[in-house]
Amino acid sequence: MTNKYLIFRILGNKIENRTDNYLSCLELLLENEPNFEFTEKIWLLNRIFDKELLREIIDILNKYNHKYLLIDFNIDEYMRIDQKYKLKSKIDNYIPLLKDTNIKHIYKMLSN
């Protein structure tokens, strides 16, 4: 019987001022990392807010024939996060609007 290993990597949202080369780093890794014997690689795409970024990540992973799992971004879940754990992101610019409008409307606006 042969051992089987798994490399499981998680990709999330970009952090402003820290991930300018996010996609190029991903592509560099995929271009240069060898395939390891008895090893499978799977990526978890974790609640990526930016639909364009998500599409680009999926395109790159498909280009290199890598498997991935997707956890969709859900604004309702995001709004339930305890404020002390909340990270700053571009969606935070829209939170004040939630007091005066419907969450679904804002999600639709942000999804475009």
C-alpha positions as CSV (number, residue, x, y, z in Angstrom):
1,M,0.0,0.0,0.0
2,T,1.3,3.5,-0.9
3,N,1.0,6.5,1.3
4,K,-1.1,9.3,0.0
5,Y,-0.4,12.9,1.0
6,L,-2.5,16.1,0.6
7,I,-1.3,19.7,0.3
8,F,-4.3,21.8,1.2
9,R,-3.9,25.6,0.6
10,I,-6.3,28.3,1.5
11,L,-6.7,31.5,-0.5
12,G,-8.7,34.4,0.8
13,N,-9.3,38.1,0.1
14,K,-6.4,40.4,-0.7
15,I,-5.2,42.6,2.2
16,E,-4.6,46.2,1.0
17,N,-1.0,47.3,0.9
18,R,0.2,43.7,1.5
19,T,-0.9,41.7,-1.5
20,D,-0.2,43.8,-4.6
21,N,1.3,40.8,-6.4
22,Y,-1.3,38.2,-5.2
23,L,-2.1,36.7,-8.6
24,S,1.5,36.7,-9.8
25,C,2.7,34.9,-6.7
26,L,0.0,32.3,-7.2
27,E,1.0,31.8,-10.8
28,L,4.7,31.7,-9.9
29,L,4.1,29.0,-7.3
30,L,2.0,26.9,-9.8
31,E,4.6,27.3,-12.5
32,N,7.6,26.3,-10.4
33,E,6.4,23.9,-7.7
34,P,7.0,20.3,-8.7
35,N,4.4,17.6,-8.5
36,F,5.2,15.3,-5.6
37,E,4.8,11.6,-5.8
38,F,1.7,10.2,-4.0
39,T,0.6,13.8,-3.3
40,E,-2.6,15.6,-4.2
41,K,-3.0,19.4,-4.1
42,I,-6.3,21.1,-3.3
43,W,-7.0,24.8,-2.9
44,L,-9.8,26.3,-0.7
45,L,-11.1,29.6,-2.1
46,N,-12.3,31.1,1.2
47,R,-15.1,33.7,0.9
48,I,-13.4,35.9,-1.7
49,F,-15.4,39.1,-1.9
50,D,-14.0,40.5,-5.2
51,K,-15.8,38.6,-8.0
52,E,-13.1,39.6,-10.6
53,L,-10.3,38.3,-8.3
54,L,-12.2,35.1,-7.7
55,R,-12.6,34.6,-11.5
56,E,-8.9,35.3,-12.1
57,I,-7.9,32.8,-9.4
58,I,-10.1,30.1,-10.8
59,D,-8.7,30.7,-14.3
60,I,-5.2,30.3,-13.0
61,L,-6.0,27.2,-11.1
62,N,-7.7,25.7,-14.1
63,K,-4.8,26.6,-16.4
64,Y,-2.5,24.5,-14.2
65,N,-5.2,21.7,-13.7
66,H,-5.4,22.2,-9.9
67,K,-8.5,21.2,-7.9
68,Y,-10.2,23.7,-5.7
69,L,-13.2,24.0,-3.3
70,L,-15.2,27.2,-3.1
71,I,-16.8,28.8,0.0
72,D,-18.9,31.6,-1.4
73,F,-18.8,35.1,0.2
74,N,-22.1,35.7,2.0
75,I,-22.9,39.2,3.2
76,D,-25.3,38.0,5.8
77,E,-22.6,35.9,7.4
78,Y,-20.2,38.7,7.2
79,M,-22.6,41.1,9.0
80,R,-22.9,38.6,11.9
81,I,-19.1,38.6,12.6
82,D,-18.4,40.0,16.0
83,Q,-17.1,43.6,15.4
84,K,-13.9,42.9,17.4
85,Y,-12.8,40.3,14.8
86,K,-13.8,42.3,11.7
87,L,-11.0,43.0,9.3
88,K,-11.0,46.1,7.1
89,S,-11.9,45.5,3.5
90,K,-13.6,47.4,0.7
91,I,-17.0,46.1,1.7
92,D,-16.7,48.1,5.0
93,N,-17.3,51.3,2.9
94,Y,-20.9,50.0,2.4
95,I,-21.8,49.0,5.9
96,P,-23.2,52.4,6.9
97,L,-25.7,52.1,4.0
98,L,-27.1,49.0,5.7
99,K,-29.0,51.1,8.2
100,D,-31.0,52.7,5.4
101,T,-31.4,50.0,2.8
102,N,-31.9,46.3,2.2
103,I,-28.9,43.9,2.6
104,K,-29.8,42.1,-0.6
105,H,-29.7,45.3,-2.6
106,I,-26.2,46.1,-1.3
107,Y,-25.0,42.6,-2.0
108,K,-26.3,42.9,-5.6
109,M,-24.6,46.3,-5.9
110,L,-21.3,44.9,-4.6
111,S,-21.5,41.8,-6.8
112,N,-21.4,43.7,-10.0
